[in-house]
Amino acid sequence: MTEEIREEKLAELEAVLFLQGEPLSRGKIAKILGVQAEELAELIRIFEERLEAADRGLALVSNESDVQLVTKPRFHEFVGQFVKEEFDEELSEASVETLSLVAYLGPITKIRIEYLRGVNSSFILRSLLLRGLIDRIPDPSEPHGYLYRASAATIRHLGIEKQQSLPDYEKFQQLKPAITEETP
């Protein structure tokens, strides 16, 4: 791999990990980047070294199967203040929209949410998870995938006993097959 191609692949790796916001399998990353496992291992090593050497706020966490871009531990307190302030605020329109999709169509994949909203939803899903408004569960059809559903706390907060008691829930369930066919 030439220096120019390697730099391009490193930039692509950073972009994919940033957008994902959660662990991503090495196999999936290799497929996305169009590289072999050995080449990916080298790219991860270089990217990790660069993040460690630079005075940056991010770090790479990896094991034999997954890789994730995270905040460096020394910034946890600083970032924690930001997150606390964010939780004290009301939900944004985008958060309410995402929570509604999860409540009515869940369990639902991140990909389907993003397709329906037309934008990346990683940070909104993370915020809703941290607030305890949604749960992330393993997707039985995708080994490294997850599904999102409304949390028990959200159901309680809405004053209902179960998800099926949401207003017009049955109407949305009837639309679900059509939505499922249209989305990835």
C-alpha positions in Angstrom: 0.0 0.0 0.0 1.5 3.4 -1.0 1.9 6.2 1.5 -0.9 8.2 -0.2 -3.4 5.3 -0.1 -2.5 4.5 3.5 -3.2 8.1 4.5 -6.5 8.0 2.7 -7.4 4.7 4.4 -6.4 6.1 7.8 -8.7 9.1 7.2 -11.5 6.7 6.1 -11.0 4.6 9.2 -11.2 7.7 11.4 -14.4 8.9 9.7 -16.1 5.5 10.0 -15.3 5.1 13.7 -16.4 8.6 14.4 -19.7 8.1 12.7 -20.4 4.7 14.2 -20.0 5.9 17.8 -19.9 2.4 19.1 -17.7 -0.7 18.7 -17.4 -1.9 15.1 -16.1 -5.3 14.1 -12.8 -5.6 12.4 -14.3 -7.6 9.6 -16.9 -5.0 8.9 -14.3 -2.2 8.9 -12.0 -4.2 6.5 -15.0 -4.7 4.2 -15.9 -1.0 4.3 -12.3 0.2 3.7 -11.7 -2.5 1.1 -8.5 -3.9 2.8 -7.3 -7.2 4.1 -7.2 -8.1 7.8 -3.4 -7.6 8.0 -3.6 -4.2 6.3 -6.4 -3.2 8.7 -4.4 -4.3 11.7 -1.5 -2.0 10.5 -3.9 0.9 9.9 -5.4 0.5 13.4 -1.9 0.4 14.9 -0.8 3.6 13.2 -4.1 5.4 14.0 -3.8 4.3 17.7 -0.1 5.5 17.8 -1.1 8.9 16.3 -3.9 9.4 18.8 -1.6 8.5 21.7 1.3 10.7 20.5 -0.8 13.8 19.8 -2.4 15.9 22.5 -5.9 14.9 21.4 -9.1 14.1 23.2 -9.7 10.8 21.6 -8.3 7.3 22.0 -8.8 4.0 20.2 -10.1 1.0 22.1 -9.7 -2.3 20.3 -9.5 -6.0 20.9 -9.2 -9.0 18.6 -12.8 -8.5 17.2 -13.9 -4.8 17.7 -12.6 -1.3 17.4 -14.1 1.9 18.9 -13.2 5.6 19.0 -13.7 7.0 22.5 -12.9 10.0 24.7 -9.5 9.7 26.5 -10.0 8.9 30.2 -8.4 12.2 31.3 -11.3 14.0 29.7 -14.1 12.0 31.3 -14.7 14.6 34.1 -14.7 17.5 31.6 -17.0 15.6 29.2 -19.2 14.5 32.1 -20.0 18.1 32.9 -21.1 18.7 29.3 -23.3 15.5 29.4 -24.8 16.5 32.7 -25.7 20.0 31.3 -27.2 18.3 28.2 -29.4 16.0 30.4 -30.7 19.0 32.3 -32.0 20.4 29.0 -35.2 19.4 27.3 -35.1 16.9 24.5 -34.4 18.4 21.1 -36.8 18.0 18.3 -34.5 15.4 16.7 -34.3 13.5 20.0 -38.1 13.4 20.3 -38.3 12.2 16.6 -35.8 9.4 17.2 -37.5 8.4 20.5 -40.8 8.2 18.7 -39.4 6.0 16.0 -37.9 3.7 18.6 -41.1 3.6 20.7 -43.4 2.9 17.8 -41.2 0.8 15.5 -38.9 -0.8 18.0 -37.0 -2.9 18.3 -35.4 -1.1 15.4 -31.8 -0.9 14.0 -29.7 2.2 13.9 -29.5 1.9 10.1 -33.3 1.9 9.8 -33.6 4.9 12.1 -31.1 6.8 10.1 -32.8 5.8 6.9 -36.1 7.0 8.1 -34.7 10.3 9.5 -32.4 10.9 6.6 -29.5 11.8 8.9 -26.8 10.2 11.1 -28.4 9.4 14.5 -25.4 8.1 16.5 -25.2 11.0 18.9 -28.9 11.2 19.5 -29.1 7.4 20.2 -26.2 7.7 22.6 -27.9 10.6 24.4 -31.2 8.7 24.7 -29.3 5.7 26.0 -27.4 7.7 28.6 -30.7 9.3 29.7 -32.2 5.8 30.1 -34.9 6.5 27.6 -34.1 3.7 25.3 -32.4 0.3 25.6 -29.9 -1.3 23.3 -30.2 -5.1 22.8 -28.3 -7.6 20.7 -29.7 -8.1 17.2 -30.2 -11.8 16.7 -29.9 -11.5 12.9 -26.7 -9.4 13.0 -23.7 -10.8 15.1 -22.3 -7.4 15.9 -25.5 -5.4 15.5 -27.9 -3.9 18.0 -31.6 -3.1 18.2 -33.1 -0.1 20.0 -36.3 -0.2 22.0 -38.1 2.2 24.4 -36.9 1.6 28.0 -39.3 0.6 30.8 -38.6 4.0 32.4 -39.9 5.7 29.2 -43.0 3.5 29.2 -43.6 4.3 32.9 -42.9 8.1 32.3 -45.6 8.1 29.5 -48.1 6.7 32.1 -48.7 3.5 30.2 -48.1 -0.1 31.2 -46.8 -1.4 27.9 -45.5 -0.2 24.6 -48.7 -1.4 22.9 -50.7 1.2 24.9 -49.1 4.1 23.0 -51.7 6.2 21.1 -52.2 4.8 17.6 -49.7 2.0 18.2 -51.7 -0.5 16.2 -51.9 1.9 13.2 -48.1 2.2 13.2 -47.7 -1.6 13.5 -49.9 -2.0 10.4 -47.5 0.4 8.5 -44.4 -1.4 9.8 -44.2 -4.0 7.1 -44.3 -1.3 4.4 -41.6 0.7 6.2 -39.5 -2.5 6.7 -39.6 -3.2 2.9 -38.5 0.3 2.0 -35.5 0.5 4.3 -32.3 -1.4 4.5 
